[in-house]
């Protein structure tokens, strides 16, 4: 599993817990804003989940600029590059 795929899985798991959605309804194309109606506090939760999982600092503002779980996965790959 790539870092990108692993990050997307972490985001899906967090979304299931926070929003009560089904994991099978989420994918790399899931939009933080359009699909989940995320607020800034939710982005902080996603950032913290990624930080805990990967043990790396995930800049909140960088994550907030990403529109989808896939783009967030791309960010994680950039942070490890």
C-alpha positions as CSV (number, residue, x, y, z in Angstrom):
1,X,0.0,0.0,0.0
2,X,1.4,3.4,-1.0
3,X,1.5,6.4,1.4
4,X,-1.3,8.0,-0.7
5,X,-3.5,4.9,-0.4
6,X,-2.8,4.6,3.3
7,X,-3.6,8.3,3.9
8,X,-6.9,7.9,2.0
9,X,-7.8,4.9,4.2
10,X,-7.0,6.9,7.3
11,X,-9.3,9.7,6.1
12,X,-12.1,7.3,5.3
13,X,-11.9,5.7,8.7
14,X,-12.0,9.2,10.4
15,X,-14.9,10.3,8.3
16,X,-16.9,7.2,9.3
17,X,-16.3,8.0,13.0
18,X,-16.9,11.8,12.7
19,X,-19.7,11.9,10.2
20,X,-21.4,8.5,10.6
21,X,-21.1,7.7,6.9
22,X,-20.5,4.3,5.4
23,X,-16.9,3.5,4.4
24,X,-18.0,2.0,1.1
25,X,-19.6,5.4,0.1
26,X,-16.2,7.1,0.4
27,X,-13.2,7.1,-2.0
28,X,-10.3,9.2,-3.2
29,X,-12.9,11.4,-4.9
30,X,-14.7,12.3,-1.7
31,X,-14.8,16.0,-1.3
32,X,-14.2,17.5,2.1
33,X,-16.6,20.4,1.4
34,X,-19.2,19.1,-1.1
35,X,-19.6,15.5,0.2
36,X,-19.0,15.9,3.9
37,X,-19.7,19.7,4.5
38,X,-16.5,19.9,6.6
39,X,-15.9,22.8,8.8
40,X,-12.4,24.0,9.8
41,X,-12.7,22.0,13.0
42,X,-13.2,18.8,10.9
43,X,-10.1,19.5,8.9
44,X,-8.2,19.8,12.1
45,X,-9.5,16.4,13.1
46,X,-8.4,14.9,9.7
47,X,-5.0,16.5,10.1
48,X,-4.6,15.1,13.6
49,X,-5.6,11.6,12.4
50,X,-3.0,11.7,9.7
51,X,-0.4,13.1,12.1
52,X,-1.1,10.3,14.6
53,X,-1.0,7.6,11.9
54,X,2.1,8.7,10.1
55,X,3.9,10.4,13.0
56,X,4.6,13.5,10.9
57,X,3.4,17.1,11.1
58,X,0.6,17.8,8.6
59,X,0.2,21.6,8.1
60,X,-3.4,22.4,8.7
61,X,-3.5,25.1,6.0
62,X,-2.0,22.8,3.4
63,X,-4.6,20.2,4.2
64,X,-7.4,22.8,4.1
65,X,-6.4,23.7,0.5
66,X,-7.0,20.2,-0.7
67,X,-10.4,19.5,-2.0
68,X,-10.6,15.7,-2.0
69,X,-9.3,12.7,0.0
70,X,-7.1,11.9,-3.1
71,X,-5.6,15.4,-3.0
72,X,-4.9,15.0,0.7
73,X,-3.2,11.7,-0.1
74,X,-1.0,13.5,-2.7
75,X,-0.1,16.0,0.1
76,X,1.1,13.1,2.3
77,X,3.3,11.8,-0.5
78,X,4.8,15.3,-0.9
79,X,5.5,15.4,2.8
80,X,7.4,12.2,2.7
81,X,9.3,13.0,-0.5
